[in-house]
Amino acid sequence: MRRTTSPISLILLGLGTFLLVLAPLLAWYVEPRAAVNPIDIDTTAVYRGTGSVFDTEELETVPGQAITITQRVRGDVEDSERSGAAVWDVTTTADTDKSLPAADPHDALEFIPHRWVMDRRTTRPVHCCEETPYIEGEAYLKFPFDVQKRSYRWWDNSLGSTVTLSYRGTEKVQGYTGYRFTGTVPPSKVGTRLVPGSIVDQPGRPQVLAEEWYSNHGIELIVDQATGRVIYAQVGPKRTLRAPGAKKDAQVLLDSRKLAFTTGTQQEAVRQAKKDSGQLRAVGETLPIGAAVAGFVLAVVGGVLVVRGRRRPDAEETPDMPRVPLTM
């Protein structure tokens, strides 16, 4: 007898082997390359809260004002493709109800444009492409992929430096769980501003180059672990003016204990986080595990069929004929 191999057994064995090879490729090769920051991003985050704001018409600080912070992020695709980094243009505006809606963002209470350039995989700053300011740290508008339970150096653009944010456990936003990080900023001099002397308690001087100081009552960020996307943000900024060399604030420009993502911004951030983390999980976990299990089963079945083969008589062999006794 000879053994023959059926086509189906070879197909099963080949398919199983292919899936077994595919599984680690998905997990170790494809998934890391899928975890990249986009270059065609176009998102808007809105913070709202209340606080004290300096009224430039009345030349005094008015408490209890509704404050809206709008942060628009748009990717520069051309510069990103040329540099190999993710180039994001960011505009941040601060408004009270008096300046909303503004036909031009320059009409806002505060308008800050800047450009963030980062490595697409690590989210580390890349210093090129007319980046401004010189951004440092490990994270800014988002955290790196695969967020760890540790402290991170977060870039605070108002401070012009990094702030250490400490891991504080997990918390849910719109029913979705993220990692919570918090930190504060002590009063720090961030620049100077030419103002009338009367604003900083020096009425005898028509113009004074006052010191501008910034602090933050508290920064709280809740971050998607897989993608590093911020799904909730809360800040408590305070901006003041001091006379040159003074130890105390003379005028409050902005002071709010809580400016936080609106419900709409939270919902959109969670929706995008679920989508992106689901895709990463599918490529890095679900598909590799499924491919490995299916490949193992198919390879075993195909191998057994190949080993067993299908038995049939050789063409050259003829079965023994029964002997019939001859009688006369």
DAKA-V443371 format. One record per residue. N is the residue number from 1. RES is the residue in one small letter. PSI is psi in radians with two decimals (NA if undefined). OMEGA is omega in degrees with one decimal (999 if undefined). NEAR is the number of other ideal C-beta (glycine too) atoms within 12 Angstrom. Layout:
N & RES & PSI & OMEGA & NEAR
N & RES & PSI & OMEGA & NEAR
This chain:
1 & m & 2.62 & 174.3 & 13
2 & r & 2.73 & -178.0 & 13
3 & r & 2.44 & 174.4 & 15
4 & t & 2.55 & -179.3 & 18
5 & t & 2.23 & -179.6 & 22
6 & s & 2.58 & 178.7 & 21
7 & p & -0.65 & -177.2 & 14
8 & i & -0.63 & 179.9 & 16
9 & s & -0.68 & 177.8 & 26
10 & l & -0.67 & 178.2 & 21
11 & i & -0.80 & 179.4 & 19
12 & l & -0.76 & -179.9 & 27
13 & l & -0.76 & 179.8 & 28
14 & g & -0.75 & 179.8 & 21
15 & l & -0.71 & 178.2 & 24
16 & g & -0.75 & 178.6 & 30
17 & t & -0.71 & 178.7 & 24
18 & f & -0.78 & -179.6 & 20
19 & l & -0.63 & 178.0 & 29
20 & l & -0.60 & 176.4 & 27
21 & v & -0.63 & -178.0 & 21
22 & l & -0.64 & -174.8 & 25
23 & a & -0.95 & 179.3 & 30
24 & p & -0.48 & 177.3 & 19
25 & l & -0.72 & 177.9 & 22
26 & l & -0.77 & -174.9 & 29
27 & a & -0.71 & -170.5 & 26
28 & w & -0.31 & -177.2 & 16
29 & y & -0.91 & -175.5 & 17
30 & v & -0.82 & -174.9 & 23
31 & e & -0.80 & 178.4 & 28
32 & p & -0.55 & -179.9 & 19
33 & r & -0.30 & 175.2 & 17
34 & a & -0.41 & -179.9 & 27
35 & a & 1.34 & 179.7 & 29
36 & v & 2.56 & 177.6 & 28
37 & n & 2.39 & -175.5 & 36
38 & p & 2.74 & 177.0 & 28
39 & i & -0.21 & -178.2 & 27
40 & d & 0.52 & -177.2 & 19
41 & i & 2.52 & 174.9 & 29
42 & d & 1.60 & -176.1 & 17
43 & t & 2.76 & 177.0 & 26
44 & t & 2.25 & 176.1 & 25
45 & a & 2.37 & -178.3 & 38
46 & v & 2.24 & 174.4 & 29
47 & y & 2.49 & 174.4 & 36
48 & r & 2.63 & 177.6 & 30
49 & g & -2.90 & 178.6 & 30
50 & t & 2.81 & 179.0 & 23
51 & g & -2.98 & 179.4 & 33
52 & s & 2.39 & -177.3 & 27
53 & v & 2.41 & 177.7 & 38
54 & f & 2.15 & 179.4 & 34
55 & d & 1.99 & -176.0 & 21
56 & t & -0.35 & 178.0 & 19
57 & e & -0.73 & -179.1 & 12
58 & e & -0.24 & -177.6 & 12
59 & l & 0.77 & 176.4 & 16
60 & e & 2.79 & -179.8 & 16
61 & t & 2.26 & -177.8 & 25
62 & v & 2.10 & -179.6 & 25
63 & p & 2.95 & 174.0 & 19
64 & g & 0.50 & -179.6 & 15
65 & q & 2.45 & 172.8 & 30
66 & a & 2.27 & -176.0 & 24
67 & i & 2.36 & 176.8 & 40
68 & t & 2.18 & 174.5 & 35
69 & i & 2.20 & 179.3 & 41
70 & t & 2.19 & -178.5 & 32
71 & q & 2.00 & -178.5 & 37
72 & r & 2.27 & -179.2 & 26
73 & v & 2.15 & 178.9 & 33
74 & r & 2.34 & 179.5 & 25
75 & g & 2.45 & 173.5 & 30
76 & d & 1.69 & -173.1 & 28
77 & v & -0.74 & -177.0 & 19
78 & e & -0.86 & 179.4 & 13
79 & d & -0.58 & 178.9 & 25
80 & s & -0.81 & -179.8 & 30
81 & e & -0.61 & -178.8 & 16
82 & r & -0.63 & -175.6 & 15
83 & s & -0.37 & -175.5 & 24
84 & g & -0.02 & 177.7 & 19
85 & a & 3.02 & 173.8 & 32
86 & a & 2.07 & -178.6 & 38
87 & v & 1.97 & -177.3 & 38
88 & w & 2.24 & 173.5 & 38
89 & d & 2.24 & -173.1 & 31
90 & v & 2.30 & 172.5 & 35
91 & t & 2.30 & 179.1 & 27
92 & t & 2.18 & 178.9 & 33
93 & t & 2.52 & 175.2 & 30
94 & a & 2.28 & -176.9 & 38
95 & d & 2.68 & 164.1 & 30
96 & t & 3.08 & 178.9 & 33
97 & d & -0.43 & -179.4 & 17
98 & k & -0.58 & -177.2 & 21
99 & s & 0.08 & 176.7 & 27
100 & l & 2.47 & -8.4 & 22
101 & p & 2.55 & -178.6 & 15
102 & a & 2.25 & 177.9 & 20
103 & a & -0.54 & 179.7 & 9
104 & d & 2.26 & -179.3 & 12
105 & p & -0.39 & 178.7 & 23
106 & h & -0.27 & 178.1 & 15
107 & d & -0.06 & -177.2 & 17
108 & a & 2.87 & 176.4 & 28
109 & l & -0.67 & 177.3 & 33
110 & e & 2.35 & -179.1 & 32
111 & f & 2.08 & -176.7 & 22
112 & i & 1.88 & 173.2 & 27
113 & p & 2.50 & 173.7 & 23
114 & h & 3.01 & -177.1 & 27
115 & r & 2.25 & 178.4 & 34
116 & w & 2.20 & 178.1 & 44
117 & v & 2.24 & -174.9 & 36
118 & m & 2.77 & 171.9 & 43
119 & d & 2.32 & -173.1 & 25
120 & r & -0.43 & -178.4 & 29
121 & r & -0.72 & -173.9 & 21
122 & t & -0.29 & -176.5 & 22
123 & t & 0.12 & 176.2 & 38
124 & r & 2.57 & 179.5 & 26
125 & p & 2.48 & 172.4 & 31
126 & v & 2.20 & -172.7 & 28
127 & h & 1.56 & 179.2 & 20
128 & c & -3.06 & 167.0 & 23
129 & c & 0.67 & 178.4 & 27
130 & e & 0.64 & 176.1 & 19
131 & e & 2.38 & 176.2 & 27
132 & t & 2.24 & -3.0 & 20
133 & p & -2.95 & 178.5 & 26
134 & y & 1.64 & -173.3 & 20
135 & i & 2.40 & 179.8 & 34
136 & e & -3.11 & 176.1 & 24
137 & g & -3.01 & -177.4 & 31
138 & e & -0.30 & -175.7 & 29
139 & a & 2.73 & 175.0 & 40
140 & y & -1.59 & 179.2 & 41
141 & l & -0.34 & 175.6 & 41
142 & k & 2.89 & 177.1 & 40
143 & f & 2.94 & 174.1 & 41
144 & p & 2.87 & 172.8 & 34
145 & f & 2.69 & 178.8 & 34
146 & d & 1.11 & -177.3 & 24
147 & v & 2.38 & -178.6 & 34
148 & q & 2.82 & 179.6 & 18
149 & k & 1.28 & -178.3 & 16
150 & r & 3.08 & 177.5 & 18
151 & s & 2.61 & 177.9 & 22
152 & y & 2.60 & 175.2 & 33
153 & r & 1.87 & -175.1 & 26
154 & w & 2.29 & 179.1 & 40
155 & w & 2.16 & 175.8 & 35
156 & d & 1.90 & -174.1 & 34
157 & n & -0.51 & 177.6 & 34
158 & s & -0.60 & 178.8 & 33
159 & l & -0.55 & -175.1 & 35
160 & g & 0.45 & -179.3 & 23
161 & s & -3.10 & -178.8 & 24
162 & t & 2.70 & 176.6 & 25
163 & v & 2.37 & 177.5 & 35
164 & t & 2.09 & 176.7 & 24
165 & l & 2.22 & -176.0 & 36
166 & s & 2.52 & 177.7 & 22
167 & y & 2.32 & -176.4 & 25
168 & r & 0.46 & 178.7 & 22
169 & g & -2.85 & -178.0 & 15
170 & t & 2.74 & 178.2 & 19
171 & e & 2.59 & -177.9 & 24
172 & k & 2.46 & 174.2 & 17
173 & v & 2.08 & -177.6 & 33
174 & q & 0.67 & 178.3 & 25
175 & g & 0.03 & -176.4 & 14
176 & y & 2.30 & -174.0 & 30
177 & t & 2.33 & 176.4 & 22
178 & g & 3.02 & 176.8 & 36
179 & y & 2.36 & -177.4 & 39
180 & r & 2.31 & 178.4 & 30
181 & f & 2.47 & -179.7 & 39
182 & t & 2.78 & 177.1 & 30
183 & g & 2.98 & 177.7 & 32
184 & t & 2.87 & 177.0 & 26
185 & v & 2.07 & 176.7 & 31
186 & p & 2.80 & 178.7 & 18
187 & p & 2.22 & -176.6 & 24
188 & s & 2.41 & 176.3 & 24
189 & k & 2.24 & -176.3 & 25
190 & v & -0.06 & 179.9 & 28
191 & g & -2.92 & 178.0 & 21
192 & t & 2.78 & -179.9 & 19
193 & r & 2.32 & 179.0 & 27
194 & l & 2.04 & -176.2 & 18
195 & v & 2.84 & 173.0 & 29
196 & p & 2.45 & -177.0 & 23
197 & g & -0.54 & -178.2 & 21
198 & s & -0.44 & -178.5 & 20
199 & i & -0.51 & -178.4 & 33
200 & v & 0.64 & 174.1 & 35
201 & d & 0.58 & 175.5 & 21
202 & q & 1.21 & -175.0 & 23
203 & p & -0.34 & -179.9 & 14
204 & g & -0.13 & -178.3 & 12
205 & r & 2.17 & -178.0 & 18
206 & p & -0.64 & -179.8 & 12
207 & q & 2.41 & 179.4 & 17
208 & v & 2.37 & 174.6 & 28
209 & l & 1.49 & -174.1 & 21
210 & a & 2.68 & 175.9 & 32
211 & e & 2.35 & 177.0 & 30
212 & e & 2.23 & -177.4 & 36
213 & w & 2.56 & -178.9 & 35
214 & y & 2.49 & 172.0 & 36
215 & s & 2.98 & 178.4 & 32
216 & n & 2.11 & -179.2 & 36
217 & h & -0.56 & 179.8 & 25
218 & g & 2.32 & 173.9 & 27
219 & i & 2.23 & 176.7 & 37
220 & e & 2.15 & 178.9 & 35
221 & l & 2.37 & 173.2 & 40
222 & i & 2.20 & -164.8 & 37
223 & v & 2.42 & 173.3 & 43
224 & d & 2.21 & -173.6 & 39
225 & q & -0.74 & -173.9 & 30
226 & a & -0.79 & -171.7 & 35
227 & t & -0.34 & -175.9 & 36
228 & g & 0.11 & 179.6 & 39
229 & r & 2.38 & 176.4 & 44
230 & v & 2.07 & -178.5 & 44
231 & i & -0.21 & 173.7 & 44
232 & y & 2.38 & 177.9 & 36
233 & a & 2.43 & 177.0 & 42
234 & q & 2.29 & -179.9 & 34
235 & v & 2.80 & 177.8 & 44
236 & g & 1.24 & -172.9 & 31
237 & p & 2.59 & 173.9 & 41
238 & k & 2.18 & 177.8 & 36
239 & r & 2.29 & -178.2 & 39
240 & t & 2.92 & 174.4 & 33
241 & l & 2.50 & 175.2 & 37
242 & r & 2.61 & 172.2 & 33
243 & a & 2.66 & -178.5 & 30
244 & p & 2.16 & 177.8 & 23
245 & g & -0.02 & -178.1 & 15
246 & a & 2.72 & -179.8 & 20
247 & k & -0.22 & -176.7 & 12
248 & k & 2.70 & 177.4 & 16
249 & d & 2.43 & 176.7 & 29
250 & a & -0.48 & -177.6 & 30
251 & q & 2.39 & 176.6 & 36
252 & v & 2.18 & 176.6 & 30
253 & l & -0.70 & -179.6 & 41
254 & l & 2.34 & 178.1 & 40
255 & d & 1.99 & 179.2 & 33
256 & s & 2.35 & 177.5 & 34
257 & r & -0.45 & -175.5 & 23
258 & k & 1.96 & 167.7 & 24
259 & l & 2.08 & -170.8 & 39
260 & a & 2.75 & 174.3 & 31
261 & f & 2.36 & 172.2 & 33
262 & t & 2.88 & 179.1 & 24
263 & t & -0.72 & 179.5 & 16
264 & g & -0.71 & 178.3 & 16
265 & t & -0.71 & 177.3 & 32
266 & q & -0.81 & -177.4 & 30
267 & q & -0.75 & 179.6 & 21
268 & e & -0.69 & 179.1 & 25
269 & a & -0.72 & 178.8 & 39
270 & v & -0.72 & 178.6 & 30
271 & r & -0.81 & -179.4 & 22
272 & q & -0.66 & 178.8 & 29
273 & a & -0.76 & 178.1 & 37
274 & k & -0.77 & -178.9 & 25
275 & k & -0.90 & -175.8 & 19
276 & d & -0.75 & -179.9 & 29
277 & s & -0.59 & 176.6 & 34
278 & g & -0.70 & 178.1 & 21
279 & q & -0.74 & 178.1 & 22
280 & l & -0.71 & 179.6 & 32
281 & r & -0.67 & 179.4 & 26
282 & a & -0.77 & -178.2 & 22
283 & v & -0.62 & -174.3 & 29
284 & g & -0.38 & -176.3 & 29
285 & e & -1.07 & -172.3 & 21
286 & t & -0.93 & -178.2 & 20
287 & l & -0.77 & 177.7 & 27
288 & p & -0.75 & 179.4 & 28
289 & i & -0.79 & 178.4 & 21
290 & g & -0.74 & 180.0 & 20
291 & a & -0.68 & -179.6 & 30
292 & a & -0.78 & -179.6 & 26
293 & v & -0.84 & -179.9 & 18
294 & a & -0.71 & 179.3 & 24
295 & g & -0.71 & 179.1 & 31
296 & f & -0.80 & -179.0 & 23
297 & v & -0.84 & -178.5 & 20
298 & l & -0.70 & -179.7 & 28
299 & a & -0.70 & 179.0 & 29
300 & v & -0.83 & -179.7 & 21
301 & v & -0.83 & 179.6 & 23
302 & g & -0.70 & 179.1 & 30
303 & g & -0.72 & 178.7 & 24
304 & v & -0.75 & -179.9 & 18
305 & l & -0.66 & 178.9 & 24
306 & v & -0.75 & -178.7 & 25
307 & v & -0.78 & -177.7 & 15
308 & r & -0.67 & -179.0 & 15
309 & g & -2.95 & 176.8 & 17
310 & r & 2.10 & -174.8 & 17
311 & r & 2.36 & 173.5 & 12
312 & r & 2.73 & -177.0 & 12
313 & p & 2.50 & 173.0 & 13
314 & d & 2.63 & -179.5 & 12
315 & a & -0.57 & -176.4 & 9
316 & e & -0.28 & -176.2 & 7
317 & e & 2.51 & 174.0 & 10
318 & t & 2.44 & -177.6 & 8
319 & p & 2.57 & 176.7 & 8
320 & d & 2.30 & 179.1 & 7
321 & m & 2.46 & 178.2 & 6
322 & p & 2.43 & 179.5 & 6
323 & r & 2.26 & 178.1 & 6
324 & v & 2.09 & -179.1 & 6
325 & p & 2.44 & 178.7 & 6
326 & l & 2.35 & 178.9 & 5
327 & t & 2.57 & 179.9 & 4
328 & m & NA & 999 & 3
